[in-house]
């Protein structure tokens, strides 16, 4: 398997299966905490929750193994910041799904850096985002000025 294939598979595991398992874990947590859940059912749900945690760890280990030969993602943020931001975005999106009846979703990130970010053929970050947004029939807007960069992603939401 080529490095590109390993990276793509690891990315798909992360963005797909791993996120689905985490979401399922949150759902199980909500059932455990739901008023009126029978004690024996709570015990079964807790067992399921622990099994989900084990499965998530196995998927993460496989993702790590797939990326061993790949250069690590460089980040100036502490790992806890990356983790918390991902959880914040996941919860915001979950709230849109559950409560808003929205027909589209726009996610915007604006930094106060030096600017200069544009999709380039030899830089895969924005190109990867661009491709994923395209797969969702969405739009990507990148504005990069000397006072920072603003990236806005808008995707249509299809009702189930």
DOBA-46445 format. One line per field, with one value per atom (N, C-alpha, C, O, CB): residue number from 1; residue in three letters; x, y, z. Coordinates in steps of 0.05 Angstrom, whole numbers. Glycine has a CB too. Layout:
N
pos <- [NUM, ...] $
code <- [ALA, ...] $
px <- [X, ...] $
py <- [Y, ...] $
pz <- [Z, ...] $
! end
This chain:
160
pos <- [1, 1, 1, 1, 1, 2, 2, 2, 2, 2, 3, 3, 3, 3, 3, 4, 4, 4, 4, 4, 5, 5, 5, 5, 5, 6, 6, 6, 6, 6, 7, 7, 7, 7, 7, 8, 8, 8, 8, 8, 9, 9, 9, 9, 9, 10, 10, 10, 10, 10, 11, 11, 11, 11, 11, 12, 12, 12, 12, 12, 13, 13, 13, 13, 13, 14, 14, 14, 14, 14, 15, 15, 15, 15, 15, 16, 16, 16, 16, 16, 17, 17, 17, 17, 17, 18, 18, 18, 18, 18, 19, 19, 19, 19, 19, 20, 20, 20, 20, 20, 21, 21, 21, 21, 21, 22, 22, 22, 22, 22, 23, 23, 23, 23, 23, 24, 24, 24, 24, 24, 25, 25, 25, 25, 25, 26, 26, 26, 26, 26, 27, 27, 27, 27, 27, 28, 28, 28, 28, 28, 29, 29, 29, 29, 29, 30, 30, 30, 30, 30, 31, 31, 31, 31, 31, 32, 32, 32, 32, 32, 33, 33, 33, 33, 33, 34, 34, 34, 34, 34, 35, 35, 35, 35, 35, 36, 36, 36, 36, 36, 37, 37, 37, 37, 37, 38, 38, 38, 38, 38, 39, 39, 39, 39, 39, 40, 40, 40, 40, 40, 41, 41, 41, 41, 41, 42, 42, 42, 42, 42, 43, 43, 43, 43, 43, 44, 44, 44, 44, 44, 45, 45, 45, 45, 45, 46, 46, 46, 46, 46, 47, 47, 47, 47, 47, 48, 48, 48, 48, 48, 49, 49, 49, 49, 49, 50, 50, 50, 50, 50, 51, 51, 51, 51, 51, 52, 52, 52, 52, 52, 53, 53, 53, 53, 53, 54, 54, 54, 54, 54, 55, 55, 55, 55, 55, 56, 56, 56, 56, 56, 57, 57, 57, 57, 57, 58, 58, 58, 58, 58, 59, 59, 59, 59, 59, 60, 60, 60, 60, 60, 61, 61, 61, 61, 61, 62, 62, 62, 62, 62, 63, 63, 63, 63, 63, 64, 64, 64, 64, 64, 65, 65, 65, 65, 65, 66, 66, 66, 66, 66, 67, 67, 67, 67, 67, 68, 68, 68, 68, 68, 69, 69, 69, 69, 69, 70, 70, 70, 70, 70, 71, 71, 71, 71, 71, 72, 72, 72, 72, 72, 73, 73, 73, 73, 73, 74, 74, 74, 74, 74, 75, 75, 75, 75, 75, 76, 76, 76, 76, 76, 77, 77, 77, 77, 77, 78, 78, 78, 78, 78, 79, 79, 79, 79, 79, 80, 80, 80, 80, 80, 81, 81, 81, 81, 81, 82, 82, 82, 82, 82, 83, 83, 83, 83, 83, 84, 84, 84, 84, 84, 85, 85, 85, 85, 85, 86, 86, 86, 86, 86, 87, 87, 87, 87, 87, 88, 88, 88, 88, 88, 89, 89, 89, 89, 89, 90, 90, 90, 90, 90, 91, 91, 91, 91, 91, 92, 92, 92, 92, 92, 93, 93, 93, 93, 93, 94, 94, 94, 94, 94, 95, 95, 95, 95, 95, 96, 96, 96, 96, 96, 97, 97, 97, 97, 97, 98, 98, 98, 98, 98, 99, 99, 99, 99, 99, 100, 100, 100, 100, 100, 101, 101, 101, 101, 101, 102, 102, 102, 102, 102, 103, 103, 103, 103, 103, 104, 104, 104, 104, 104, 105, 105, 105, 105, 105, 106, 106, 106, 106, 106, 107, 107, 107, 107, 107, 108, 108, 108, 108, 108, 109, 109, 109, 109, 109, 110, 110, 110, 110, 110, 111, 111, 111, 111, 111, 112, 112, 112, 112, 112, 113, 113, 113, 113, 113, 114, 114, 114, 114, 114, 115, 115, 115, 115, 115, 116, 116, 116, 116, 116, 117, 117, 117, 117, 117, 118, 118, 118, 118, 118, 119, 119, 119, 119, 119, 120, 120, 120, 120, 120, 121, 121, 121, 121, 121, 122, 122, 122, 122, 122, 123, 123, 123, 123, 123, 124, 124, 124, 124, 124, 125, 125, 125, 125, 125, 126, 126, 126, 126, 126, 127, 127, 127, 127, 127, 128, 128, 128, 128, 128, 129, 129, 129, 129, 129, 130, 130, 130, 130, 130, 131, 131, 131, 131, 131, 132, 132, 132, 132, 132, 133, 133, 133, 133, 133, 134, 134, 134, 134, 134, 135, 135, 135, 135, 135, 136, 136, 136, 136, 136, 137, 137, 137, 137, 137, 138, 138, 138, 138, 138, 139, 139, 139, 139, 139, 140, 140, 140, 140, 140, 141, 141, 141, 141, 141, 142, 142, 142, 142, 142, 143, 143, 143, 143, 143, 144, 144, 144, 144, 144, 145, 145, 145, 145, 145, 146, 146, 146, 146, 146, 147, 147, 147, 147, 147, 148, 148, 148, 148, 148, 149, 149, 149, 149, 149, 150, 150, 150, 150, 150, 151, 151, 151, 151, 151, 152, 152, 152, 152, 152, 153, 153, 153, 153, 153, 154, 154, 154, 154, 154, 155, 155, 155, 155, 155, 156, 156, 156, 156, 156, 157, 157, 157, 157, 157, 158, 158, 158, 158, 158, 159, 159, 159, 159, 159, 160, 160, 160, 160, 160] $
code <- [UNK, UNK, UNK, UNK, UNK, UNK, UNK, UNK, UNK, UNK, UNK, UNK, UNK, UNK, UNK, UNK, UNK, UNK, UNK, UNK, UNK, UNK, UNK, UNK, UNK, UNK, UNK, UNK, UNK, UNK, UNK, UNK, UNK, UNK, UNK, UNK, UNK, UNK, UNK, UNK, UNK, UNK, UNK, UNK, UNK, UNK, UNK, UNK, UNK, UNK, UNK, UNK, UNK, UNK, UNK, UNK, UNK, UNK, UNK, UNK, UNK, UNK, UNK, UNK, UNK, UNK, UNK, UNK, UNK, UNK, UNK, UNK, UNK, UNK, UNK, UNK, UNK, UNK, UNK, UNK, UNK, UNK, UNK, UNK, UNK, UNK, UNK, UNK, UNK, UNK, UNK, UNK, UNK, UNK, UNK, UNK, UNK, UNK, UNK, UNK, UNK, UNK, UNK, UNK, UNK, UNK, UNK, UNK, UNK, UNK, UNK, UNK, UNK, UNK, UNK, UNK, UNK, UNK, UNK, UNK, UNK, UNK, UNK, UNK, UNK, UNK, UNK, UNK, UNK, UNK, UNK, UNK, UNK, UNK, UNK, UNK, UNK, UNK, UNK, UNK, UNK, UNK, UNK, UNK, UNK, UNK, UNK, UNK, UNK, UNK, UNK, UNK, UNK, UNK, UNK, UNK, UNK, UNK, UNK, UNK, UNK, UNK, UNK, UNK, UNK, UNK, UNK, UNK, UNK, UNK, UNK, UNK, UNK, UNK, UNK, UNK, UNK, UNK, UNK, UNK, UNK, UNK, UNK, UNK, UNK, UNK, UNK, UNK, UNK, UNK, UNK, UNK, UNK, UNK, UNK, UNK, UNK, UNK, UNK, UNK, UNK, UNK, UNK, UNK, UNK, UNK, UNK, UNK, UNK, UNK, UNK, UNK, UNK, UNK, UNK, UNK, UNK, UNK, UNK, UNK, UNK, UNK, UNK, UNK, UNK, UNK, UNK, UNK, UNK, UNK, UNK, UNK, UNK, UNK, UNK, UNK, UNK, UNK, UNK, UNK, UNK, UNK, UNK, UNK, UNK, UNK, UNK, UNK, UNK, UNK, UNK, UNK, UNK, UNK, UNK, UNK, UNK, UNK, UNK, UNK, UNK, UNK, UNK, UNK, UNK, UNK, UNK, UNK, UNK, UNK, UNK, UNK, UNK, UNK, UNK, UNK, UNK, UNK, UNK, UNK, UNK, UNK, UNK, UNK, UNK, UNK, UNK, UNK, UNK, UNK, UNK, UNK, UNK, UNK, UNK, UNK, UNK, UNK, UNK, UNK, UNK, UNK, UNK, UNK, UNK, UNK, UNK, UNK, UNK, UNK, UNK, UNK, UNK, UNK, UNK, UNK, UNK, UNK, UNK, UNK, UNK, UNK, UNK, UNK, UNK, UNK, UNK, UNK, UNK, UNK, UNK, UNK, UNK, UNK, UNK, UNK, UNK, UNK, UNK, UNK, UNK, UNK, UNK, UNK, UNK, UNK, UNK, UNK, UNK, UNK, UNK, UNK, UNK, UNK, UNK, UNK, UNK, UNK, UNK, UNK, UNK, UNK, UNK, UNK, UNK, UNK, UNK, UNK, UNK, UNK, UNK, UNK, UNK, UNK, UNK, UNK, UNK, UNK, UNK, UNK, UNK, UNK, UNK, UNK, UNK, UNK, UNK, UNK, UNK, UNK, UNK, UNK, UNK, UNK, UNK, UNK, UNK, UNK, UNK, UNK, UNK, UNK, UNK, UNK, UNK, UNK, UNK, UNK, UNK, UNK, UNK, UNK, UNK, UNK, UNK, UNK, UNK, UNK, UNK, UNK, UNK, UNK, UNK, UNK, UNK, UNK, UNK, UNK, UNK, UNK, UNK, UNK, UNK, UNK, UNK, UNK, UNK, UNK, UNK, UNK, UNK, UNK, UNK, UNK, UNK, UNK, UNK, UNK, UNK, UNK, UNK, UNK, UNK, UNK, UNK, UNK, UNK, UNK, UNK, UNK, UNK, UNK, UNK, UNK, UNK, UNK, UNK, UNK, UNK, UNK, UNK, UNK, UNK, UNK, UNK, UNK, UNK, UNK, UNK, UNK, UNK, UNK, UNK, UNK, UNK, UNK, UNK, UNK, UNK, UNK, UNK, UNK, UNK, UNK, UNK, UNK, UNK, UNK, UNK, UNK, UNK, UNK, UNK, UNK, UNK, UNK, UNK, UNK, UNK, UNK, UNK, UNK, UNK, UNK, UNK, UNK, UNK, UNK, UNK, UNK, UNK, UNK, UNK, UNK, UNK, UNK, UNK, UNK, UNK, UNK, UNK, UNK, UNK, UNK, UNK, UNK, UNK, UNK, UNK, UNK, UNK, UNK, UNK, UNK, UNK, UNK, UNK, UNK, UNK, UNK, UNK, UNK, UNK, UNK, UNK, UNK, UNK, UNK, UNK, UNK, UNK, UNK, UNK, UNK, UNK, UNK, UNK, UNK, UNK, UNK, UNK, UNK, UNK, UNK, UNK, UNK, UNK, UNK, UNK, UNK, UNK, UNK, UNK, UNK, UNK, UNK, UNK, UNK, UNK, UNK, UNK, UNK, UNK, UNK, UNK, UNK, UNK, UNK, UNK, UNK, UNK, UNK, UNK, UNK, UNK, UNK, UNK, UNK, UNK, UNK, UNK, UNK, UNK, UNK, UNK, UNK, UNK, UNK, UNK, UNK, UNK, UNK, UNK, UNK, UNK, UNK, UNK, UNK, UNK, UNK, UNK, UNK, UNK, UNK, UNK, UNK, UNK, UNK, UNK, UNK, UNK, UNK, UNK, UNK, UNK, UNK, UNK, UNK, UNK, UNK, UNK, UNK, UNK, UNK, UNK, UNK, UNK, UNK, UNK, UNK, UNK, UNK, UNK, UNK, UNK, UNK, UNK, UNK, UNK, UNK, UNK, UNK, UNK, UNK, UNK, UNK, UNK, UNK, UNK, UNK, UNK, UNK, UNK, UNK, UNK, UNK, UNK, UNK, UNK, UNK, UNK, UNK, UNK, UNK, UNK, UNK, UNK, UNK, UNK, UNK, UNK, UNK, UNK, UNK, UNK, UNK, UNK, UNK, UNK, UNK, UNK, UNK, UNK, UNK, UNK, UNK, UNK, UNK, UNK, UNK, UNK, UNK, UNK, UNK, UNK, UNK, UNK, UNK, UNK, UNK, UNK, UNK, UNK, UNK, UNK, UNK, UNK, UNK, UNK, UNK, UNK, UNK, UNK, UNK, UNK, UNK, UNK, UNK, UNK, UNK, UNK, UNK, UNK, UNK, UNK, UNK, UNK, UNK, UNK, UNK, UNK, UNK, UNK, UNK, UNK, UNK, UNK, UNK, UNK, UNK, UNK, UNK, UNK, UNK, UNK, UNK, UNK, UNK, UNK, UNK, UNK, UNK, UNK, UNK, UNK, UNK, UNK, UNK, UNK, UNK, UNK, UNK, UNK, UNK, UNK, UNK, UNK, UNK, UNK, UNK] $
px <- [17, 0, 18, 37, -19, 12, 29, 24, 4, 23, 42, 39, 13, -1, 63, 8, -17, -42, -61, -18, -41, -64, -67, -89, -61, -44, -45, -56, -73, -17, -47, -56, -86, -100, -40, -94, -123, -140, -161, -127, -131, -146, -147, -168, -133, -125, -125, -144, -158, -96, -144, -161, -191, -207, -155, -197, -224, -233, -256, -227, -215, -221, -228, -247, -198, -211, -215, -241, -257, -192, -246, -269, -295, -316, -264, -292, -316, -321, -336, -314, -309, -315, -310, -327, -299, -287, -280, -301, -309, -252, -308, -327, -355, -369, -329, -362, -388, -388, -408, -393, -366, -365, -366, -379, -339, -353, -354, -382, -392, -334, -396, -423, -442, -460, -433, -437, -453, -448, -466, -446, -423, -417, -432, -442, -387, -434, -449, -479, -492, -446, -489, -517, -521, -541, -525, -503, -506, -504, -519, -483, -486, -484, -511, -519, -462, -524, -549, -571, -588, -559, -570, -589, -584, -602, -588, -558, -551, -562, -572, -520, -559, -568, -597, -607, -552, -611, -640, -656, -654, -650, -673, -691, -710, -721, -707, -714, -732, -719, -732, -753, -693, -679, -676, -666, -651, -685, -684, -655, -637, -698, -651, -624, -610, -586, -625, -624, -611, -604, -583, -630, -620, -613, -589, -572, -638, -587, -564, -539, -518, -567, -540, -517, -508, -484, -522, -528, -521, -510, -491, -547, -521, -511, -483, -467, -530, -477, -449, -430, -408, -448, -438, -421, -416, -394, -434, -438, -435, -417, -401, -463, -419, -402, -373, -356, -410, -366, -338, -328, -305, -335, -345, -337, -333, -314, -358, -349, -345, -318, -304, -368, -312, -286, -263, -244, -283, -265, -244, -242, -220, -250, -265, -265, -254, -239, -294, -260, -249, -219, -205, -261, -209, -180, -167, -145, -174, -180, -169, -168, -148, -186, -189, -189, -167, -153, -217, -164, -143, -116, -98, -145, -112, -86, -81, -58, -85, -101, -98, -91, -75, -123, -105, -99, -70, -56, -118, -61, -33, -14, 6, -29, -20, -3, -2, 19, -12, -24, -25, -8, 2, -54, -6, 8, 37, 51, -7, 46, 73, 95, 113, 80, 93, 113, 107, 122, 114, 85, 77, 88, 90, 47, 94, 103, 81, 58, 113, 87, 66, 54, 67, 77, 29, 16, 29, 30, -15, 38, 51, 30, 13, 74, 31, 12, 26, 41, -13, 20, 31, 14, 22, 33, -10, -28, -20, -9, -57, -27, -24, -45, -66, -27, -39, -58, -85, -106, -47, -86, -112, -129, -153, -108, -116, -131, -143, -166, -113, -127, -138, -161, -181, -115, -158, -179, -205, -226, -169, -202, -225, -239, -264, -218, -224, -236, -251, -273, -214, -241, -255, -281, -302, -238, -281, -306, -326, -350, -299, -316, -334, -348, -372, -318, -332, -344, -364, -385, -323, -357, -375, -401, -423, -362, -400, -424, -441, -466, -417, -428, -443, -457, -481, -424, -444, -457, -480, -501, -436, -475, -496, -521, -544, -486, -517, -539, -554, -579, -529, -540, -553, -571, -594, -532, -560, -575, -600, -621, -557, -598, -620, -640, -663, -608, -633, -650, -658, -676, -638, -644, -647, -666, -675, -621, -671, -686, -673, -687, -715, -647, -633, -631, -632, -605, -628, -624, -595, -587, -643, -579, -551, -536, -547, -546, -510, -492, -467, -455, -485, -460, -435, -417, -425, -441, -393, -372, -351, -341, -360, -344, -325, -303, -308, -339, -278, -255, -240, -233, -237, -234, -220, -197, -201, -239, -173, -150, -139, -146, -128, -122, -110, -80, -65, -114, -73, -45, -37, -50, -41, -16, -5, -19, -12, 24, -37, -50, -33, -12, -58, -43, -28, -38, -28, 0, -58, -68, -85, -104, -84, -77, -92, -88, -67, -83, -109, -105, -82, -83, -131, -63, -40, -37, -43, -14, -27, -25, -6, -8, -17, 14, 34, 28, 44, 61, 5, -3, -30, -49, -4, -31, -55, -76, -99, -47, -70, -89, -114, -136, -77, -111, -135, -146, -170, -127, -128, -138, -155, -176, -115, -147, -163, -190, -211, -148, -190, -215, -232, -256, -209, -220, -235, -248, -271, -216, -234, -245, -267, -288, -223, -265, -286, -311, -333, -276, -307, -330, -344, -368, -321, -329, -340, -356, -378, -318, -346, -361, -387, -405, -343, -389, -414, -431, -451, -407, -424, -439, -439, -459, -468, -418, -416, -398, -389, -406, -393, -375, -354, -359, -391, -331, -309, -300, -296, -285, -297, -288, -263, -264, -310, -241, -217, -209, -205, -194, -208, -200, -176, -177, -223, -154, -129, -117, -109, -109, -117, -107, -83, -76, -129, -71, -48, -55, -38, -35, -81, -89, -102, -114, -110, -98, -108, -122, -124, -127, -131, -145, -172, -176, -128, -192, -219, -226, -224, -239, -234, -243, -272, -279, -225, -290, -318, -326, -321, -336, -339, -349, -379, -389, -336, -394, -423, -431, -422, -437, -447, -457, -487, -498, -443, -500, -529, -534, -519, -542, -556, -563, -588, -608, -569, -585, -607, -622, -610, -596, -648, -664, -665, -667, -692, -664, -665, -693, -697, -658] $
py <- [-23, 0, 25, 26, 0, 43, 67, 86, 83, 82, 105, 124, 140, 144, 142, 149, 164, 148, 158, 173, 122, 105, 101, 101, 78, 98, 95, 120, 119, 88, 143, 168, 172, 180, 192, 166, 169, 150, 158, 164, 125, 106, 115, 113, 78, 124, 134, 158, 160, 142, 176, 199, 190, 201, 218, 171, 161, 147, 150, 143, 132, 119, 140, 137, 101, 161, 182, 197, 201, 202, 205, 222, 206, 217, 236, 179, 163, 146, 153, 145, 122, 102, 113, 110, 77, 125, 135, 155, 154, 147, 174, 194, 182, 190, 216, 163, 149, 134, 135, 129, 121, 107, 127, 121, 91, 149, 170, 180, 183, 193, 185, 194, 174, 181, 201, 149, 127, 126, 121, 100, 131, 132, 154, 150, 136, 178, 199, 192, 198, 225, 178, 170, 150, 152, 157, 131, 112, 126, 120, 90, 146, 162, 175, 176, 183, 186, 200, 180, 187, 214, 155, 135, 127, 122, 110, 125, 118, 139, 133, 115, 165, 186, 194, 211, 210, 181, 188, 179, 156, 175, 197, 190, 168, 169, 215, 149, 127, 102, 82, 137, 104, 80, 60, 67, 88, 36, 15, 9, 10, -10, 3, -2, -25, -23, -9, -46, -68, -59, -68, -93, -42, -31, -13, -13, -16, 3, 20, 4, 11, 37, -19, -36, -47, -47, -60, -55, -65, -42, -47, -77, -19, 4, 12, 19, 29, 10, 15, -5, 2, 15, -30, -51, -44, -46, -79, -37, -29, -5, -4, -22, 14, 38, 31, 42, 58, 13, 5, -10, -6, -13, -26, -39, -19, -23, -60, 1, 22, 36, 42, 43, 42, 55, 37, 47, 60, 12, -7, -7, -7, -35, -7, -7, 19, 19, -11, 42, 67, 67, 77, 91, 56, 55, 37, 43, 44, 15, -2, 12, 10, -28, 27, 42, 64, 67, 56, 77, 97, 85, 97, 112, 61, 48, 41, 44, 22, 32, 25, 51, 50, 12, 73, 98, 106, 114, 120, 103, 109, 92, 101, 106, 66, 47, 55, 53, 19, 63, 71, 96, 100, 76, 113, 139, 138, 158, 160, 115, 114, 124, 138, 86, 117, 126, 153, 163, 105, 165, 191, 213, 208, 194, 236, 257, 265, 267, 282, 271, 278, 305, 322, 278, 309, 335, 354, 349, 333, 376, 396, 415, 424, 410, 421, 440, 456, 445, 425, 481, 498, 497, 505, 527, 486, 483, 459, 440, 481, 461, 438, 417, 425, 445, 391, 371, 374, 369, 343, 384, 388, 409, 407, 396, 429, 450, 437, 442, 474, 422, 409, 391, 391, 392, 375, 357, 372, 365, 341, 393, 408, 422, 423, 429, 433, 446, 426, 433, 460, 402, 382, 375, 371, 357, 373, 366, 389, 385, 360, 414, 437, 438, 441, 464, 434, 434, 411, 414, 432, 387, 364, 370, 364, 339, 382, 389, 410, 408, 398, 430, 451, 439, 446, 473, 421, 409, 390, 390, 392, 376, 358, 375, 367, 342, 399, 416, 426, 427, 440, 432, 440, 417, 421, 448, 393, 370, 365, 359, 345, 367, 360, 382, 375, 351, 407, 428, 450, 465, 440, 452, 476, 476, 497, 484, 452, 450, 467, 477, 459, 470, 487, 472, 447, 494, 487, 475, 478, 466, 488, 494, 496, 502, 511, 518, 497, 501, 515, 507, 474, 537, 551, 550, 557, 580, 542, 541, 561, 560, 513, 580, 601, 601, 600, 628, 603, 606, 630, 633, 580, 648, 672, 675, 675, 697, 678, 682, 710, 724, 661, 719, 745, 744, 761, 761, 723, 719, 737, 758, 691, 730, 747, 742, 756, 742, 723, 718, 701, 691, 744, 699, 686, 658, 645, 684, 648, 620, 620, 635, 610, 602, 597, 568, 557, 617, 556, 528, 527, 542, 517, 509, 506, 476, 460, 518, 470, 442, 426, 402, 441, 440, 425, 426, 417, 436, 438, 439, 426, 434, 469, 404, 387, 395, 385, 359, 412, 420, 432, 421, 439, 456, 469, 453, 454, 497, 440, 424, 401, 394, 413, 388, 367, 377, 364, 354, 401, 413, 419, 414, 439, 431, 437, 413, 414, 450, 390, 366, 355, 346, 345, 356, 346, 364, 353, 346, 390, 408, 402, 402, 438, 398, 391, 365, 364, 388, 345, 320, 324, 308, 300, 345, 351, 371, 381, 362, 377, 397, 424, 439, 387, 431, 456, 476, 472, 452, 498, 518, 526, 524, 544, 533, 541, 569, 574, 521, 586, 613, 618, 615, 634, 626, 633, 661, 669, 613, 678, 706, 709, 705, 726, 717, 719, 747, 754, 697, 763, 790, 792, 772, 811, 815, 818, 817, 812, 845, 820, 819, 792, 789, 841, 772, 745, 731, 742, 747, 708, 691, 683, 677, 665, 684, 675, 653, 656, 699, 631, 608, 603, 599, 582, 602, 597, 573, 573, 622, 554, 530, 530, 532, 504, 527, 525, 499, 494, 550, 483, 459, 457, 467, 434, 445, 441, 418, 399, 435, 420, 399, 385, 397, 410, 359, 343, 330, 317, 322, 334, 323, 293, 283, 335, 278, 249, 239, 215, 236] $
pz <- [0, 0, 0, 16, 25, -18, -20, 4, 19, -46, 8, 30, 27, 47, 32, 3, -2, 5, 16, -31, -2, 4, 34, 45, -10, 48, 77, 91, 109, 88, 82, 93, 88, 106, 82, 64, 57, 73, 83, 27, 76, 92, 121, 134, 90, 132, 160, 163, 183, 168, 143, 144, 143, 158, 121, 126, 124, 149, 158, 100, 161, 187, 208, 223, 196, 209, 228, 223, 242, 227, 198, 192, 191, 193, 166, 187, 184, 208, 226, 159, 208, 229, 257, 274, 224, 261, 288, 298, 321, 289, 281, 289, 293, 312, 267, 277, 281, 308, 322, 258, 315, 340, 364, 384, 342, 361, 382, 385, 408, 376, 363, 364, 376, 392, 335, 370, 382, 412, 428, 369, 420, 449, 463, 485, 453, 450, 462, 465, 485, 445, 444, 445, 468, 483, 418, 471, 493, 520, 538, 491, 522, 546, 553, 576, 544, 532, 536, 546, 562, 510, 535, 544, 573, 589, 526, 581, 608, 627, 649, 611, 619, 637, 635, 650, 630, 616, 612, 636, 646, 586, 645, 667, 658, 636, 676, 675, 669, 657, 653, 650, 652, 642, 665, 686, 630, 660, 681, 689, 673, 671, 715, 725, 709, 704, 754, 703, 688, 660, 649, 687, 648, 622, 623, 606, 610, 645, 649, 650, 639, 675, 664, 667, 639, 633, 686, 623, 596, 579, 564, 583, 582, 566, 574, 557, 569, 600, 609, 597, 589, 640, 597, 584, 555, 545, 587, 541, 513, 510, 492, 501, 528, 527, 530, 515, 549, 548, 552, 527, 519, 577, 515, 490, 467, 451, 482, 466, 446, 451, 431, 447, 475, 482, 472, 460, 512, 477, 468, 437, 426, 478, 424, 395, 383, 364, 384, 396, 387, 390, 372, 404, 412, 416, 395, 386, 444, 387, 366, 340, 325, 363, 333, 308, 309, 289, 303, 331, 334, 330, 318, 361, 342, 339, 310, 300, 356, 296, 267, 251, 233, 256, 258, 244, 249, 231, 254, 274, 281, 265, 254, 311, 264, 249, 219, 206, 252, 208, 180, 175, 153, 171, 195, 191, 201, 200, 206, 210, 222, 203, 211, 230, 177, 158, 146, 130, 136, 154, 144, 163, 187, 141, 152, 169, 188, 180, 153, 214, 232, 225, 214, 261, 232, 229, 248, 273, 232, 238, 256, 265, 250, 241, 291, 302, 324, 340, 314, 324, 345, 370, 392, 335, 367, 390, 407, 397, 381, 432, 450, 441, 432, 480, 444, 436, 449, 437, 444, 474, 487, 473, 473, 517, 462, 447, 422, 416, 440, 407, 383, 390, 376, 369, 411, 420, 427, 418, 444, 444, 452, 429, 428, 474, 411, 387, 371, 361, 370, 367, 351, 365, 352, 347, 391, 406, 405, 402, 436, 406, 404, 377, 375, 408, 355, 328, 325, 313, 307, 336, 334, 348, 337, 346, 371, 386, 372, 371, 415, 361, 346, 322, 317, 337, 308, 285, 294, 281, 269, 315, 326, 334, 329, 351, 346, 353, 328, 329, 369, 307, 282, 272, 265, 260, 272, 263, 279, 268, 263, 305, 323, 328, 334, 349, 325, 335, 315, 321, 358, 292, 277, 253, 245, 267, 242, 216, 194, 177, 221, 195, 176, 149, 148, 186, 127, 101, 91, 71, 80, 106, 100, 125, 145, 78, 124, 147, 137, 117, 161, 150, 144, 168, 190, 135, 163, 183, 175, 152, 188, 192, 186, 207, 231, 184, 197, 215, 205, 182, 214, 224, 218, 238, 262, 219, 227, 245, 241, 222, 240, 259, 257, 250, 258, 284, 235, 227, 204, 199, 219, 190, 169, 142, 123, 166, 140, 114, 95, 102, 101, 70, 50, 43, 25, 58, 58, 53, 27, 24, 77, 9, -16, -23, -18, -39, -36, -45, -66, -85, -56, -62, -80, -86, -69, -69, -110, -118, -101, -99, -147, -89, -73, -43, -27, -78, -35, -7, -5, -17, 4, 11, 10, 31, 29, 15, 50, 70, 59, 61, 90, 46, 34, 10, 6, 26, -5, -27, -17, -29, -44, 5, 17, 26, 23, 40, 39, 48, 24, 24, 64, 3, -22, -34, -42, -42, -34, -45, -28, -39, -48, -2, 16, 13, 13, 45, 12, 9, -18, -19, 10, -39, -65, -63, -75, -86, -49, -46, -31, -34, -30, -15, -1, -16, -5, 27, -41, -58, -45, -47, -63, -31, -17, -31, -54, 11, -17, -28, -7, 17, -37, -18, -1, -9, -32, -3, 11, 6, 23, 47, 12, 10, 25, 19, -4, 17, 40, 37, 55, 79, 45, 43, 58, 53, 31, 51, 74, 73, 92, 106, 81, 94, 111, 141, 158, 106, 147, 175, 183, 204, 181, 165, 172, 149, 127, 196, 155, 135, 145, 169, 129, 127, 134, 114, 90, 132, 125, 109, 117, 140, 114, 97, 102, 84, 60, 96, 97, 83, 86, 109, 94, 64, 66, 52, 29, 52, 66, 54, 57, 77, 67, 37, 40, 59, 60, 12, 74, 92, 81, 75, 121, 78, 66, 90, 106, 46, 90, 112, 109, 86, 112, 131, 129, 121, 119, 156] $
! end
